[in-house]
Amino acid sequence: MKEFFSVICSSKLFSGVSENELAAMLACLDPKVKDFRKEAFVLRCGDTVDSIGLVLSGSVLIVQDDIWGNRNILSKAEAGTTFATAFACAPGSKTNVDVIAETPVTVMFLDVNRILNVCPSACDHHTRIIRNLLGELAEKNLRFSEKLRHVGQRTTRSKVTSYLSAEARRLGTYEFDIPFSRQQLADYLGVERSGLSSELGKMRDERLIDFRKNHFVLKV
């Protein structure tokens, strides 16, 4: 577990926690660490969840597939990022998504009851993680609202410009990497990959953007 301490401390859930404090905190939280092969299901739609997942290495995709196999990517969680937070915090709720290993992945699962029920000593770091959890839930809600705004646009171009503009504002720069491959971006925005690639090409020809794979430069 110690080899992942730097990743855990870099996560928003453990923000403000030093590596020295982390050992005592993990003893209190009693996390479970599991490895998953590429494309394995970390969680399946319909699972009842009582633990928050924190990616220690690799990445997972949070997706919704319809019965015809059409995929909607809701988000991606990389090392230091949590998933299933809202489901774990809603007792008895079942997931309406699949969580799939995009790469070989190591995940730490934290029982939400051990987080929300303060230990008898009411340690400072326990209070801190509860505060961090509330902040993370709020941020995830805002990011989901952003996605709804992107996919609610009428055209492929307006969906692309909405997404790229939001990323530029969030990162504070006009040059950045996005976390998605081209197919994943199409699934995230709810468009066909061919139409997405065509529109990106047109925007580059019009000198609105430049890109190479998942690296984008907005020309404003």
N, C-alpha and C positions, 0 to 999 in steps of 0.2 A: 504493500500500500504506500510506503514512504516514497517510492519513485514517482507517485502521482501527486504528492503534496503541493508542488508548485502549480499544477493544473487546477487542483481543487481551490487553492487560495486565490487563483486568478478569476474564478467564477463569481458571478454576481450574487449567488446564494451565500457564498462565504466571504463576501467583500468585507474588508476591515479585519480579517482574521489572520494572524501571523502563523507561520508554520509551527512555531513552538506551542501556540494555543490549540492548533488543529488536532494534535494527538489526543489531548484531553477531550476535545469536543467530539471526535469520532468514537472515543470510548463510550461516551454518553449516548450517541446516536445509533451505534451498532449497525453500520451500513453493511450491505451485501454487494460483493463485486462479482460480475459475471462477464464472460467473453462470448461474443457471437461472431460467426463467420459472415462473410459478405453475402448479402441478399437474404439473410436469416430474418425471421420475424422476432423483433424484440418485444413488441406487444401486438396483439391482434384485436381487430374491431370486435367489440362485445366483451372484452376482458373487464373484470372488475379490478380496479387499481387502488392500492393503498400506499404506494411508494412513489416518490419522485425520482426520476432517472437523471443522473448527471453523467454526461459523456466524459470519460477519462482519456480515451484515445480513439481515433477514427471519427466517423460521422454517421448519423442516421437521418432518414427522411421521414417526415410525418405526412402521410398521404391518405386520401380517400379514393377508393376505386369503386366504380359502379359495377353492376353484374355483367356488363359487356366489356369490362376491362379498361374503360376510359379512366385515366388517372388525373387527380387533382392534387398537386403538391401544396400543402399548407405552409410548411416551413422545413428548415434544415437545422439540425443541432450538431455542432462540431465540438471538439474538445473544450471543456469548461462551460458547456451550455446544458441547461436542464430541459427536460420534456415531461409531459404527462402531469404537470404541476396542478392544473385546474381540476383534472379528474381525481387526482389523489386527495385534493382538499374538499371534494364534494362526496361525503360518505355514501357508499352504495351505488355511485354512478358507474355506468359502463362506458368504455371508450367507443367513440364513433369513428375512430381512425385506426390505421395500421402504422406501426413504427418499424421501419425496415432498415437493416444495416446497409448503408451505402458502401462501406468498406468493412474489413474486419474491425470490430469495435469492442472496446472494454467499457462497461457501464457500472457505475456505483448506484445502487438503489437505497434510498433513505425512507424509512417508514415515517409517514407524515405525522402519525400520532406521537412519535418520539420527538418530533420537532415542535408540534403545537402544545403538547403537555409539558410545561416547564418542570424540570427535575427538582427534587426537594431542596437542593442548595440554591436554586434560582440564579445560576451562574450568569455572569454578564454576557459571555459569548452565546449562551442559549437565547437570551433576549435579542441579541444582535441578529441571529439567523432568522428569527421570526420577523423582525423588521425588514430584513433583506427579502424574505419570501413575499411579503406584502408588496414591496416595490417591484419585484420581478413579475408577480401576477398582473400588476397594473401595466407594466411595460409590454408584456405579451398581449394584453388586451388592446393596447394602442397599435401594436404591429399588425394584429389581425384586422383592426379597423382600416388600416392602411391597405391591406390586401383587398378588402372589400371595395375600397375606392378604386384600386387598379382594375380589378376584373369587371367593375361596373361601368367602365368606359365603353363606348360603342364600337370603336375601331381598334385594330391591332396597333396602329401607330399611337393612338392616345393611351392605350394600356402600357406600351413600352415607355413613352415619355413620362407617364405618371410614375411608373416604377423607378426609372433612372433618376428622375428629379427627387423622389423621396430618398433614394440612396445617397445622392449628392448632399442633400440637406442633413441627413443623419450623420454622414461621415465628415462633413465640413470641407469637402474637396470635390473638384470636377473630374478627378482622375482616381479610379478605384477598381477593385476586383469585386465581382459579384459571386455569391456562393454556389451558383447553379451552372450546370452545363447548358448547352442550347436546348436540348430536349426537356430538361428539367425546368428551364425558364418558360418554355412553351406551356408545360403542364401547370406551372405556377400561375401564369396569366390566363390560362384557359383558351389558348389559341393553337392552331396547327403549326407544327415546326416549320413547314415549308413557307407558310405565310409570314411567320416571324423572321425567318432568315431573309426573305425577300424585302421585308420592310426595313430591317436593319441595314441591308445593302443600299436601299434607296436613301436612307437617312445619312449614310456615309457619303454617298455620291453628292448629296446636297450640303455636305460639310457641316452637318449638325452634330455628328458624333464620329469617333474613330474607335476601333476595337480590334482586339486580337484574342480569340478564344473568350475567356471570361473577364478580360481586362478592358475597361471602357474609359474613354476620354470624352467629356461633353464640351462642345465648342460653343461658347456663349460670348 
